[in-house]
Amino acid sequence: MGKTEKIIAFSLLGLVAVSAISNIWIFYVNNTLIGPGQGGQYIEGLIGQPRLINPLFASSGTDLTLSRLVFSGLYKYNSQGGLVPDLAESLPVISSDQNEYTVTLRQNAQWHDSRPVTADDVVFTVKTIQDPAYKSPLRNKWLNTTVEKRDNHTIVFINKDVYAPFVNNLTLPIAPEHIWSKISTDSASLSSANLEAIGSGPYMIREIKKLPSGQVTSISLDSNKKYYGQVANIDTLRFNFYETNDDLINAFQGKEIEGLGYLPLDRNLYIDQDRENLTVLRLPIPQYEAVFFNLSNKILSDRNVRQALLLATNKDQIVQEVFGGNARSINEPFLPEQIGFIENPKQPTNLEAAKALLDQAGWRVGSGATVRSKNNTNFEITLATSDFALNANTAENLSKQWQALQINVKVNVFSNKELTDNIIRPRQFDALVLPQKLDSDPDPFVFWHSSQNKNPGVNVTGFSNAEADKLMSEARATTDAVARTQKYQRISQLISEGIPAIFLNQSVYIYALDKKIQGTSLKTLLDASQRVYDIPQWYISTARSWK
């Protein structure tokens, strides 16, 4: 071929090659999906020093957060708050008398040092927690349970009585017997193994950075490539530790960290939630604020009076003015995500109806008077609360709302110790503004059963209802989820009808993340440390996979 023919031939070959490559690429794009890829680093800030990254001792928010990444339990909570298997193969098999829970372990679970996870590790963890010498903060939860090994991968938990909330205990992270059995009781809380932790979770500790003083500045964790479950997409997590809220916020604003989480309980802890490169998750947690009535109080013992105060309460105003919108108003003692039923409709604020109820109850405004009275006694009540800013501010807001009914409302603010010792325990209050922290299970027994009316019980209102008592006892004595929910619906109705309290708002956990983080699916939290269960599904890099 001549020079011209060669140029033409090579040009044609080039076009064919480009066309072929283009067609292959189109085929590849049409038949693959973009999804999570491996790689990248995420940096989060935490308040406080890590000290006990250990299932036996962890109690601070920082220690619990790290512990849930490094260790794994028999079960864990998913993004919706539901219980799913973790080290266990499946949900527990419950005996016909509902006292025994049989759990079978996965065959492929390993510790970070490549030793297998066995039933011995589970038995060791529970028995160590039960040992009073270890002073584990979890001991009380396990006092009525016996644990037995049936074989290397089968464990049986035996309870003295039927107790439905027990299944939540099985989210306990498991500690390695081959490490902790060699550490004496006396030195356990001081052992280096508390920081240089070896677990079986999705991440393993790679590096701990300290100042010469011993203060830990950061801990880096690497993805556990031998993890029995889905290997985490993000290769490295680094946690930086700060002394104060201001330090944490400054680190976030200065881009030293890419994420932080907090309960919006302090006005000093504030981030610009409208920032362009920020994803902000507002996650409901099982904690609410309420005003609790002392039902033995002469004025507040009248249900019409309590109903009037409920009608005069603007919950949305408190959410906006006290919490800056970082809460949600509620109407009853159960939180929807805990028991899966829809809340009763909110009763709208109605001052005129409230005034009519007070008139009906005999509390009227006499000629020339400015305050309601009955039998020559003015309507005067006191709101007691703690000196925590949000509680005090809520009480002040409530007092102003209720004073629109032409009643006298005084706010008394106490330190936590004074409030507990002098006000709550002896039940020396008219009404009490306080948050109520719930457990992972919705069991309301300790808060509302009549057996808990007196100190040390925490049914502070004195609420007593025979039907509710019976239902509460029955609900905790069955593992039938449908039956429990039905009983809770009726209990909620009975409490709402009795108005022993006005349920004001539910707390939300703010989790702020750099937008490079993708794949978050959290909808609710049972406690703040549970947020990290979602991290293995997060991703920074992307990759294509065949459809």
ZAFINU-258486 format. One line per 5 residues: their letters; for each residue x, y, z of C-alpha. Coordinates in nm, 3 decimals. Layout:
<atoms>
A = X,Y,Z  ...
</atoms>
This chain:
<atoms>
MGKTE = 0.000,0.000,0.000  0.105,0.349,-0.066  0.149,0.607,0.205  -0.202,0.748,0.157  -0.363,0.403,0.170
KIIAF = -0.174,0.319,0.489  -0.293,0.639,0.656  -0.649,0.559,0.555  -0.618,0.198,0.677  -0.472,0.297,1.014
SLLGL = -0.735,0.567,1.052  -1.011,0.313,0.987  -0.853,0.070,1.234  -0.839,0.353,1.489  -1.204,0.433,1.436
VAVSA = -1.295,0.068,1.477  -1.090,0.049,1.801  -1.247,0.367,1.939  -1.592,0.241,1.845  -1.527,-0.096,2.008
ISNIW = -1.396,0.065,2.328  -1.693,0.303,2.329  -1.937,0.015,2.288  -1.766,-0.181,2.566  -1.783,0.122,2.794
IFYVN = -2.150,0.182,2.714  -2.222,-0.187,2.782  -2.030,-0.166,3.111  -2.209,0.152,3.222  -2.552,0.013,3.126
NTLIG = -2.493,-0.311,3.312  -2.327,-0.187,3.628  -2.429,0.028,3.921  -2.230,0.286,4.117  -2.212,0.188,4.480
PGQGG = -1.991,0.190,4.788  -1.620,0.139,4.736  -1.336,0.061,4.974  -1.101,0.331,5.102  -1.074,0.669,5.266
QYIEG = -1.048,0.809,5.618  -1.308,0.966,5.845  -1.213,1.183,6.145  -1.455,1.246,6.432  -1.419,1.450,6.751
LIGQP = -1.517,1.329,7.098  -1.530,1.502,7.436  -1.325,1.344,7.714  -1.040,1.098,7.740  -1.071,0.733,7.638
RLINP = -0.985,0.515,7.934  -1.184,0.192,7.937  -1.245,0.064,7.583  -1.372,-0.251,7.742  -1.719,-0.414,7.761
LFASS = -1.665,-0.494,8.128  -1.613,-0.135,8.240  -1.709,0.115,7.966  -1.956,0.376,8.088  -1.855,0.717,7.948
GTDLT = -1.986,0.824,7.608  -1.634,0.819,7.463  -1.552,0.470,7.592  -1.888,0.328,7.483  -1.853,0.474,7.133
LSRLV = -1.511,0.319,7.078  -1.609,-0.007,7.246  -1.899,-0.060,7.005  -1.665,-0.032,6.707  -1.389,-0.253,6.847
FSGLY = -1.610,-0.518,7.009  -1.926,-0.693,6.898  -2.218,-0.841,7.087  -2.441,-1.139,7.026  -2.694,-0.894,6.884
KYNSQ = -2.699,-0.530,6.781  -2.953,-0.266,6.681  -3.012,-0.177,6.319  -3.071,0.175,6.185  -3.439,0.152,6.280
GGLVP = -3.369,0.045,6.640  -3.460,-0.320,6.576  -3.260,-0.612,6.719  -3.060,-0.816,6.465  -2.796,-1.094,6.496
DLAES = -2.430,-0.997,6.527  -2.201,-1.267,6.671  -2.509,-1.489,6.687  -2.629,-1.681,6.381  -2.993,-1.596,6.441
LPVIS = -3.231,-1.455,6.699  -3.239,-1.648,7.028  -3.455,-1.957,7.072  -3.681,-1.891,7.372  -3.807,-2.184,7.580
SDQNE = -4.179,-2.252,7.625  -4.166,-2.115,7.981  -3.987,-1.802,7.843  -3.708,-1.831,8.102  -3.432,-1.971,7.879
YTVTL = -3.266,-1.807,7.578  -3.049,-2.031,7.361  -2.800,-1.855,7.134  -2.585,-2.012,6.863  -2.262,-1.836,6.765
RQNAQ = -2.135,-1.787,6.412  -1.864,-2.036,6.318  -1.640,-1.778,6.149  -1.608,-1.502,6.411  -1.250,-1.417,6.513
WHDSR = -1.078,-1.185,6.754  -0.848,-0.925,6.606  -0.552,-1.147,6.699  -0.705,-1.429,6.488  -0.820,-1.645,6.781
PVTAD = -1.176,-1.785,6.737  -1.470,-1.638,6.930  -1.629,-1.919,7.132  -1.896,-1.979,7.393  -1.624,-1.959,7.659
DVVFT = -1.578,-1.590,7.578  -1.950,-1.523,7.627  -1.968,-1.713,7.956  -1.652,-1.540,8.079  -1.786,-1.193,7.994
VKTIQ = -2.116,-1.241,8.177  -1.963,-1.407,8.485  -1.698,-1.137,8.510  -1.965,-0.866,8.499  -2.157,-1.051,8.771
DPAYK = -1.847,-1.069,8.993  -1.878,-0.783,9.247  -1.499,-0.756,9.267  -1.491,-0.610,8.913  -1.744,-0.338,8.998
SPLRN = -1.887,-0.343,8.645  -2.152,-0.075,8.582  -2.358,-0.346,8.410  -2.372,-0.585,8.705  -2.731,-0.510,8.813
KWLNT = -2.862,-0.607,8.470  -2.722,-0.958,8.504  -2.788,-1.046,8.869  -3.087,-1.272,8.795  -2.932,-1.459,8.503
TVEKR = -2.732,-1.782,8.488  -2.521,-1.846,8.178  -2.419,-2.194,8.061  -2.206,-2.329,7.776  -2.367,-2.619,7.588
DNHTI = -2.089,-2.654,7.332  -1.823,-2.432,7.172  -2.085,-2.234,6.982  -2.400,-2.264,7.196  -2.486,-2.065,7.509
VFINK = -2.797,-2.077,7.726  -2.911,-1.785,7.942  -3.147,-1.884,8.224  -3.350,-1.620,8.408  -3.512,-1.669,8.748
DVYAP = -3.833,-1.508,8.623  -3.986,-1.424,8.288  -3.855,-1.082,8.193  -3.921,-0.969,7.836  -3.672,-0.678,7.832
FVNNL = -3.387,-0.926,7.895  -3.326,-0.981,7.523  -3.178,-0.631,7.504  -2.906,-0.742,7.748  -2.773,-0.965,7.471
TLPIA = -2.638,-0.662,7.285  -2.360,-0.665,7.546  -2.022,-0.654,7.367  -1.822,-0.970,7.438  -1.468,-0.960,7.586
PEHIW = -1.190,-1.210,7.495  -1.136,-1.465,7.772  -0.782,-1.547,7.655  -0.675,-1.189,7.734  -0.881,-1.084,8.035
SKIST = -0.863,-1.413,8.229  -0.489,-1.350,8.269  -0.540,-1.006,8.425  -0.604,-0.998,8.799  -0.916,-0.839,8.941
DSASL = -0.713,-0.579,9.129  -0.532,-0.452,8.820  -0.813,-0.495,8.565  -0.924,-0.131,8.556  -0.562,-0.014,8.519
SSANL = -0.453,-0.265,8.255  -0.311,-0.140,7.923  -0.557,-0.380,7.757  -0.828,-0.124,7.830  -0.680,0.107,7.564
EAIGS = -0.492,-0.140,7.347  -0.817,-0.327,7.311  -0.857,-0.651,7.115  -1.213,-0.718,7.006  -1.406,-0.890,6.730
GPYMI = -1.577,-0.584,6.583  -1.560,-0.420,6.240  -1.264,-0.199,6.337  -0.938,-0.270,6.517  -0.711,-0.027,6.701
REIKK = -0.399,0.060,6.500  -0.247,0.365,6.669  -0.283,0.557,6.995  -0.122,0.903,7.005  -0.038,1.057,7.341
LPSGQ = 0.127,1.369,7.478  0.428,1.329,7.710  0.183,1.380,7.999  0.000,1.062,7.895  -0.303,1.247,7.760
VTSIS = -0.446,1.070,7.457  -0.488,1.304,7.160  -0.619,1.055,6.903  -0.689,0.689,6.833  -0.685,0.546,6.480
LDSNK = -0.878,0.233,6.387  -0.841,0.023,6.073  -1.110,-0.177,5.902  -1.103,-0.541,6.017  -1.052,-0.731,5.691
KYYGQ = -1.123,-1.063,5.868  -1.455,-0.942,6.005  -1.728,-1.209,5.989  -1.987,-0.959,5.863  -1.973,-0.692,5.595
VANID = -1.620,-0.550,5.591  -1.638,-0.175,5.654  -1.606,0.043,5.345  -1.402,0.321,5.507  -1.047,0.197,5.568
TLRFN = -0.955,0.420,5.862  -1.140,0.597,6.141  -0.960,0.850,6.358  -1.105,0.990,6.677  -0.959,1.312,6.817
FYETN = -1.025,1.394,7.182  -1.107,1.737,7.323  -1.151,1.872,7.675  -1.441,2.113,7.624  -1.737,2.173,7.395
DDLIN = -1.571,2.491,7.269  -1.260,2.295,7.173  -1.476,2.044,6.985  -1.669,2.310,6.794  -1.351,2.502,6.707
AFQGK = -1.195,2.182,6.572  -1.502,2.124,6.357  -1.515,2.478,6.227  -1.139,2.462,6.159  -1.183,2.132,5.969
EIEGL = -0.959,1.932,6.204  -1.246,1.684,6.224  -1.517,1.584,5.978  -1.793,1.489,6.216  -1.930,1.525,6.567
GYLPL = -2.239,1.429,6.757  -2.412,1.588,7.056  -2.735,1.637,7.243  -2.831,2.003,7.194  -2.851,2.069,7.568
DRNLY = -2.605,2.354,7.581  -2.628,2.677,7.385  -2.248,2.688,7.375  -2.248,2.376,7.159  -2.367,2.518,6.830
IDQDR = -2.288,2.450,6.467  -2.416,2.615,6.153  -2.655,2.342,6.044  -2.714,2.511,5.708  -2.350,2.489,5.602
ENLTV = -2.323,2.370,5.241  -2.081,2.082,5.291  -2.263,1.942,5.593  -2.511,1.661,5.646  -2.701,1.696,5.972
LRLPI = -2.893,1.400,6.112  -3.151,1.466,6.384  -3.198,1.132,6.555  -3.470,1.074,6.820  -3.342,0.912,7.138
PQYEA = -3.544,0.753,7.424  -3.543,1.054,7.653  -3.823,1.301,7.714  -3.893,1.607,7.924  -4.216,1.630,8.120
VFFNL = -4.381,1.821,8.401  -4.481,1.568,8.670  -4.769,1.649,8.906  -4.773,1.550,9.272  -5.116,1.385,9.282
SNKIL = -5.134,1.424,9.659  -5.120,1.804,9.627  -5.455,1.959,9.728  -5.485,2.171,9.416  -5.336,1.931,9.162
SDRNV = -5.526,1.625,9.287  -5.823,1.753,9.085  -5.808,1.611,8.732  -5.994,1.914,8.593  -5.712,2.137,8.718
RQALL = -5.448,1.918,8.554  -5.653,1.911,8.234  -5.669,2.291,8.238  -5.290,2.315,8.275  -5.249,2.072,7.985
LATNK = -5.479,2.283,7.765  -5.278,2.594,7.855  -4.944,2.433,7.764  -4.791,2.525,7.428  -4.538,2.245,7.370
DQIVQ = -4.425,2.372,7.031  -4.337,2.706,7.185  -4.107,2.531,7.434  -3.944,2.329,7.155  -3.868,2.647,6.960
EVFGG = -3.784,2.893,7.237  -3.598,2.661,7.476  -3.452,2.395,7.245  -3.409,2.604,6.932  -3.616,2.350,6.738
NARSI = -3.385,2.063,6.834  -3.652,1.849,7.000  -3.997,1.724,6.907  -4.319,1.763,7.103  -4.480,1.445,7.239
NEPFL = -4.813,1.351,7.396  -4.764,1.031,7.593  -4.516,0.826,7.800  -4.419,0.590,7.517  -4.206,0.701,7.226
PEQIG = -4.331,0.584,6.883  -4.005,0.425,6.765  -3.986,0.210,7.079  -4.315,0.026,7.042  -4.418,0.087,6.685
FIENP = -4.757,0.251,6.723  -4.864,0.599,6.621  -4.903,0.861,6.891  -5.242,0.996,6.987  -5.323,1.329,6.819
KQPTN = -5.185,1.633,6.998  -5.441,1.825,7.200  -5.424,2.187,7.079  -5.365,2.473,7.321  -5.700,2.621,7.424
LEAAK = -5.688,2.888,7.692  -6.062,2.951,7.693  -6.140,2.583,7.749  -5.874,2.574,8.021  -6.031,2.872,8.201
ALLDQ = -6.374,2.709,8.178  -6.239,2.394,8.344  -6.090,2.594,8.629  -6.423,2.776,8.675  -6.595,2.437,8.683
AGWRV = -6.347,2.318,8.947  -6.438,2.616,9.163  -6.124,2.821,9.094  -6.270,3.156,8.990  -6.153,3.515,8.960
GSGAT = -6.348,3.719,9.213  -6.459,4.076,9.167  -6.155,4.303,9.155  -5.917,4.006,9.193  -5.629,3.918,8.962
VRSKN = -5.572,3.562,9.083  -5.812,3.270,9.093  -5.920,3.148,9.435  -6.138,2.886,9.596  -6.267,2.886,9.954
NTNFE = -6.056,3.198,10.023  -5.737,3.023,9.903  -5.545,3.160,9.606  -5.440,2.924,9.328  -5.064,2.904,9.384
ITLAT = -4.829,2.625,9.278  -4.451,2.589,9.252  -4.256,2.434,8.968  -3.943,2.263,9.096  -3.656,2.179,8.863
SDFAL = -3.279,2.141,8.840  -3.029,2.416,8.765  -2.956,2.259,8.427  -3.028,2.541,8.181  -3.285,2.367,7.964
NANTA = -3.488,2.241,8.259  -3.487,2.583,8.424  -3.578,2.756,8.097  -3.862,2.511,8.034  -3.999,2.576,8.382
ENLSK = -3.985,2.954,8.328  -4.157,2.919,7.991  -4.429,2.700,8.143  -4.487,2.938,8.432  -4.553,3.223,8.188
QWQAL = -4.793,3.011,7.984  -4.987,2.899,8.290  -5.004,3.247,8.440  -5.229,3.337,8.145  -5.493,3.139,8.338
QINVK = -5.467,3.399,8.619  -5.291,3.167,8.861  -4.969,3.218,9.056  -4.681,2.997,8.942  -4.341,3.014,9.109
VNVFS = -4.025,2.845,8.979  -3.777,2.698,9.228  -3.440,2.589,9.087  -3.217,2.346,9.279  -2.886,2.172,9.230
NKELT = -2.923,1.810,9.122  -2.832,1.684,9.469  -3.074,1.921,9.645  -3.351,1.832,9.402  -3.299,1.459,9.449
DNIIR = -3.246,1.454,9.825  -3.486,1.724,9.942  -3.756,1.740,9.676  -3.793,1.418,9.476  -3.721,1.147,9.734
PRQFD = -3.956,1.287,10.001  -4.203,1.398,9.726  -4.196,1.756,9.853  -4.313,1.933,9.538  -4.623,2.056,9.360
ALVLP = -4.502,2.000,9.005  -4.163,1.889,8.879  -3.995,1.966,8.544  -3.743,1.696,8.460  -3.612,1.481,8.174
QKLDS = -3.684,1.108,8.189  -3.426,0.876,8.032  -3.575,0.547,7.915  -3.406,0.215,7.856  -3.373,0.032,7.526
DPDPF = -3.692,-0.155,7.616  -4.017,0.043,7.661  -4.108,-0.134,7.989  -4.273,0.146,8.198  -4.290,-0.049,8.527
VFWHS = -4.034,0.152,8.729  -4.186,0.486,8.623  -4.559,0.420,8.654  -4.638,0.107,8.860  -4.798,0.188,9.195
SQNKN = -4.539,-0.026,9.377  -4.283,0.240,9.281  -4.472,0.532,9.440  -4.246,0.566,9.742  -3.871,0.629,9.751
PGVNV = -3.655,0.461,9.624  -3.918,0.402,9.355  -3.930,0.657,9.073  -4.305,0.686,9.020  -4.278,1.042,9.149
TGFSN = -4.637,1.146,9.076  -4.803,0.877,9.288  -5.000,0.756,8.986  -5.197,0.443,9.075  -5.430,0.248,8.851
AEADK = -5.514,-0.117,8.912  -5.568,-0.198,8.544  -5.243,-0.028,8.443  -5.055,-0.214,8.720  -5.187,-0.547,8.594
LMSEA = -5.100,-0.469,8.233  -4.746,-0.353,8.323  -4.679,-0.675,8.513  -4.818,-0.885,8.228  -4.627,-0.697,7.957
RATTD = -4.287,-0.758,8.113  -4.375,-1.125,8.169  -4.428,-1.216,7.803  -4.198,-1.219,7.503  -4.492,-1.192,7.260
AVART = -4.418,-0.858,7.089  -4.774,-0.813,6.959  -4.926,-0.877,7.301  -4.682,-0.637,7.466  -4.762,-0.360,7.217
QKYQR = -5.136,-0.403,7.275  -5.087,-0.379,7.650  -4.867,-0.071,7.612  -5.133,0.096,7.399  -5.385,0.051,7.677
ISQLI = -5.136,0.160,7.946  -5.062,0.474,7.744  -5.433,0.546,7.721  -5.481,0.502,8.097  -5.189,0.729,8.183
SEGIP = -5.299,0.991,7.931  -5.651,0.988,8.073  -5.521,1.024,8.428  -5.291,1.320,8.342  -5.030,1.253,8.613
AIFLN = -4.787,1.444,8.391  -4.770,1.659,8.080  -4.530,1.504,7.831  -4.354,1.795,7.665  -4.079,1.695,7.423
QSVYI = -3.845,1.419,7.311  -3.471,1.479,7.283  -3.292,1.442,6.951  -2.927,1.364,6.893  -2.754,1.591,6.641
YALDK = -2.499,1.412,6.423  -2.313,1.643,6.185  -2.102,1.489,5.909  -1.897,1.615,5.617  -2.091,1.552,5.295
KIQGT = -1.813,1.329,5.165  -1.962,1.063,5.395  -2.228,0.866,5.211  -2.443,0.567,5.301  -2.582,0.683,5.635
SLKTL = -2.916,0.522,5.718  -2.972,0.604,6.087  -3.331,0.692,6.179  -3.331,0.663,6.557  -3.093,0.589,6.847
LDASQ = -3.138,0.397,7.170  -2.830,0.574,7.306  -2.567,0.798,7.152  -2.301,0.527,7.122  -2.535,0.315,6.906
RVYDI = -2.473,0.555,6.615  -2.147,0.378,6.529  -2.328,0.055,6.438  -2.407,0.230,6.110  -2.045,0.324,6.028
PQWYI = -1.945,-0.001,5.846  -2.205,0.084,5.579  -2.071,0.436,5.523  -1.846,0.503,5.227  -1.631,0.777,5.077
STARS = -1.503,0.610,4.759  -1.737,0.464,4.498  -1.707,0.161,4.272  -1.910,-0.002,3.998  -2.059,-0.349,4.038
WK = -2.248,-0.570,3.793  -2.626,-0.557,3.811
</atoms>
